[in-house]
Amino acid sequence: MRKTGTLIVTLSAAALLMVTMGTRQSLGLFVSPLNTSTGLGIATISHPASRITRGQIYKAVKARAEFLRCAARCMRDAWWPAR
């Protein structure tokens, strides 16, 4: 049981890093064309991209937490019904 929890946390952290670092690394491919066409700098382009990524990850983590909270409540009610 304990190893499963550790594995879930480790895989979640790896997925988070994979998405954020992949976005960060691939953003360099698009900065030059965006900068040339719009005249914006790298800071102006990269900041919204990082905020969008964090926002999407937050939504996914929040949805998972809500699901687990509801599942825990259902299990609790099934095993220990209210008197």
PyRosetta script that sets phi, psi and omega in degrees:
from pyrosetta import init, pose_from_sequence

init()
pose = pose_from_sequence("MRKTGTLIVTLSAAALLMVTMGTRQSLGLFVSPLNTSTGLGIATISHPASRITRGQIYKAVKARAEFLRCAARCMRDAWWPAR")
pose.set_psi(1, -43.7)
pose.set_omega(1, -177.9)
pose.set_phi(2, -68.2)
pose.set_psi(2, -35.6)
pose.set_omega(2, 179.7)
pose.set_phi(3, -68.5)
pose.set_psi(3, -32.2)
pose.set_omega(3, 178.9)
pose.set_phi(4, -65.6)
pose.set_psi(4, -43.4)
pose.set_omega(4, 178.2)
pose.set_phi(5, -63.1)
pose.set_psi(5, -41.6)
pose.set_omega(5, 178.5)
pose.set_phi(6, -64.8)
pose.set_psi(6, -40.8)
pose.set_omega(6, 179.0)
pose.set_phi(7, -64.4)
pose.set_psi(7, -41.0)
pose.set_omega(7, 179.7)
pose.set_phi(8, -64.1)
pose.set_psi(8, -43.7)
pose.set_omega(8, 179.1)
pose.set_phi(9, -64.4)
pose.set_psi(9, -43.3)
pose.set_omega(9, -179.8)
pose.set_phi(10, -64.2)
pose.set_psi(10, -44.6)
pose.set_omega(10, 179.7)
pose.set_phi(11, -67.7)
pose.set_psi(11, -35.5)
pose.set_omega(11, 177.1)
pose.set_phi(12, -65.1)
pose.set_psi(12, -43.4)
pose.set_omega(12, 178.1)
pose.set_phi(13, -64.6)
pose.set_psi(13, -39.7)
pose.set_omega(13, 178.4)
pose.set_phi(14, -64.6)
pose.set_psi(14, -41.0)
pose.set_omega(14, 178.9)
pose.set_phi(15, -65.0)
pose.set_psi(15, -41.5)
pose.set_omega(15, 178.5)
pose.set_phi(16, -61.0)
pose.set_psi(16, -47.3)
pose.set_omega(16, 178.6)
pose.set_phi(17, -65.3)
pose.set_psi(17, -37.7)
pose.set_omega(17, 179.7)
pose.set_phi(18, -61.2)
pose.set_psi(18, -44.9)
pose.set_omega(18, -178.9)
pose.set_phi(19, -69.0)
pose.set_psi(19, -47.7)
pose.set_omega(19, -176.1)
pose.set_phi(20, -69.9)
pose.set_psi(20, -42.6)
pose.set_omega(20, 180.0)
pose.set_phi(21, -71.9)
pose.set_psi(21, -35.2)
pose.set_omega(21, 176.4)
pose.set_phi(22, -63.9)
pose.set_psi(22, -41.5)
pose.set_omega(22, 177.3)
pose.set_phi(23, -63.8)
pose.set_psi(23, -43.3)
pose.set_omega(23, -178.4)
pose.set_phi(24, -64.3)
pose.set_psi(24, -42.8)
pose.set_omega(24, -178.3)
pose.set_phi(25, -70.2)
pose.set_psi(25, -39.2)
pose.set_omega(25, -177.6)
pose.set_phi(26, -80.6)
pose.set_psi(26, -15.2)
pose.set_omega(26, 180.0)
pose.set_phi(27, -63.4)
pose.set_psi(27, -30.7)
pose.set_omega(27, 179.3)
pose.set_phi(28, -60.0)
pose.set_psi(28, -26.0)
pose.set_omega(28, 179.1)
pose.set_phi(29, -69.3)
pose.set_psi(29, -26.3)
pose.set_omega(29, -174.2)
pose.set_phi(30, -105.3)
pose.set_psi(30, -9.3)
pose.set_omega(30, -175.6)
pose.set_phi(31, -67.1)
pose.set_psi(31, -45.8)
pose.set_omega(31, -177.7)
pose.set_phi(32, -61.4)
pose.set_psi(32, -49.1)
pose.set_omega(32, 177.4)
pose.set_phi(33, -63.3)
pose.set_psi(33, -37.8)
pose.set_omega(33, 178.5)
pose.set_phi(34, -67.3)
pose.set_psi(34, -40.1)
pose.set_omega(34, 179.8)
pose.set_phi(35, -66.4)
pose.set_psi(35, -40.3)
pose.set_omega(35, 179.8)
pose.set_phi(36, -66.3)
pose.set_psi(36, -44.0)
pose.set_omega(36, -175.0)
pose.set_phi(37, -78.8)
pose.set_psi(37, -32.1)
pose.set_omega(37, -176.2)
pose.set_phi(38, -108.4)
pose.set_psi(38, -21.0)
pose.set_omega(38, -177.8)
pose.set_phi(39, 81.2)
pose.set_psi(39, 8.9)
pose.set_omega(39, 178.3)
pose.set_phi(40, -82.5)
pose.set_psi(40, 153.3)
pose.set_omega(40, 177.9)
pose.set_phi(41, -88.0)
pose.set_psi(41, 175.6)
pose.set_omega(41, -178.1)
pose.set_phi(42, -65.1)
pose.set_psi(42, -37.1)
pose.set_omega(42, -179.7)
pose.set_phi(43, -65.3)
pose.set_psi(43, -37.8)
pose.set_omega(43, -179.9)
pose.set_phi(44, -69.3)
pose.set_psi(44, -30.8)
pose.set_omega(44, -178.9)
pose.set_phi(45, -84.7)
pose.set_psi(45, -42.9)
pose.set_omega(45, -172.2)
pose.set_phi(46, -76.9)
pose.set_psi(46, -31.0)
pose.set_omega(46, -178.1)
pose.set_phi(47, -62.2)
pose.set_psi(47, -49.7)
pose.set_omega(47, 177.3)
pose.set_phi(48, -62.7)
pose.set_psi(48, -34.9)
pose.set_omega(48, 179.3)
pose.set_phi(49, -64.0)
pose.set_psi(49, -41.3)
pose.set_omega(49, 178.9)
pose.set_phi(50, -69.3)
pose.set_psi(50, -36.2)
pose.set_omega(50, 178.3)
pose.set_phi(51, -67.3)
pose.set_psi(51, -37.4)
pose.set_omega(51, 177.4)
pose.set_phi(52, -64.4)
pose.set_psi(52, -44.7)
pose.set_omega(52, 179.8)
pose.set_phi(53, -61.0)
pose.set_psi(53, -47.7)
pose.set_omega(53, 179.5)
pose.set_phi(54, -63.2)
pose.set_psi(54, -36.9)
pose.set_omega(54, 179.5)
pose.set_phi(55, -65.0)
pose.set_psi(55, -41.1)
pose.set_omega(55, 179.3)
pose.set_phi(56, -68.3)
pose.set_psi(56, -40.7)
pose.set_omega(56, 178.7)
pose.set_phi(57, -65.6)
pose.set_psi(57, -40.1)
pose.set_omega(57, 178.5)
pose.set_phi(58, -60.1)
pose.set_psi(58, -42.1)
pose.set_omega(58, 179.8)
pose.set_phi(59, -63.2)
pose.set_psi(59, -41.5)
pose.set_omega(59, -179.9)
pose.set_phi(60, -65.9)
pose.set_psi(60, -43.3)
pose.set_omega(60, 179.7)
pose.set_phi(61, -66.2)
pose.set_psi(61, -40.6)
pose.set_omega(61, 179.4)
pose.set_phi(62, -64.5)
pose.set_psi(62, -41.9)
pose.set_omega(62, 178.8)
pose.set_phi(63, -63.0)
pose.set_psi(63, -41.4)
pose.set_omega(63, 179.0)
pose.set_phi(64, -64.8)
pose.set_psi(64, -41.3)
pose.set_omega(64, 179.3)
pose.set_phi(65, -64.4)
pose.set_psi(65, -41.6)
pose.set_omega(65, 177.7)
pose.set_phi(66, -62.8)
pose.set_psi(66, -41.5)
pose.set_omega(66, 178.1)
pose.set_phi(67, -61.3)
pose.set_psi(67, -47.0)
pose.set_omega(67, -179.0)
pose.set_phi(68, -66.1)
pose.set_psi(68, -36.5)
pose.set_omega(68, 178.7)
pose.set_phi(69, -64.4)
pose.set_psi(69, -43.0)
pose.set_omega(69, 178.8)
pose.set_phi(70, -66.9)
pose.set_psi(70, -40.4)
pose.set_omega(70, 178.5)
pose.set_phi(71, -63.8)
pose.set_psi(71, -40.3)
pose.set_omega(71, 179.5)
pose.set_phi(72, -64.9)
pose.set_psi(72, -40.2)
pose.set_omega(72, 177.9)
pose.set_phi(73, -63.3)
pose.set_psi(73, -43.5)
pose.set_omega(73, -179.9)
pose.set_phi(74, -63.1)
pose.set_psi(74, -42.1)
pose.set_omega(74, 179.1)
pose.set_phi(75, -66.2)
pose.set_psi(75, -41.3)
pose.set_omega(75, 179.4)
pose.set_phi(76, -61.7)
pose.set_psi(76, -44.3)
pose.set_omega(76, -179.2)
pose.set_phi(77, -68.2)
pose.set_psi(77, -32.2)
pose.set_omega(77, 178.8)
pose.set_phi(78, -71.1)
pose.set_psi(78, -38.3)
pose.set_omega(78, -177.6)
pose.set_phi(79, -84.6)
pose.set_psi(79, -37.2)
pose.set_omega(79, -178.8)
pose.set_phi(80, -127.2)
pose.set_psi(80, 81.2)
pose.set_omega(80, -178.9)
pose.set_phi(81, -65.3)
pose.set_psi(81, 151.3)
pose.set_omega(81, 179.1)
pose.set_phi(82, -66.5)
pose.set_psi(82, 146.6)
pose.set_omega(82, -178.2)
pose.set_phi(83, -96.4)
pose.dump_pdb("model.pdb")
